[in-house]
Amino acid sequence: MQYKTVAAPVGFEVKAGDTDGAQKACQAYADILQKEADEGWEFVSIQQIPVTENPGCLAGLAGQKSGTTYFNMLIFKK
C-alpha cells in the first residue's frame, strides 16, 4: 500500500457579507479530494500539523521568539 500527503488550505478570507464563504471553503477541499480520487487515491484522514519556526541569529539576538504555524495535511492511500 502507498500513502501520500497533501497540504490543504488552512484559512479562508471572505469579504464582509459574503454568505458563500463556508461553501467556498468546502469547495476548496472538495476540489483537492476529487483530484486525488481521479488519480486513484483514497482519502484516509486529515491532520493538523504544527510547524515551529525559530528566529534567525540576528532576530534571536533582538529578542524575537519562535512562532508556530498550523497547517492541514490530507492523507491518502492506494
Secondary structure, DSSP 8 states (H G I E B T S, - for coil): --EEEEEE-------TT-TTHHHHHHHHHHHHHHHHHHTT-EEEEEEEEEEEE---HHHHHTT---EEEEEEEEEEE-
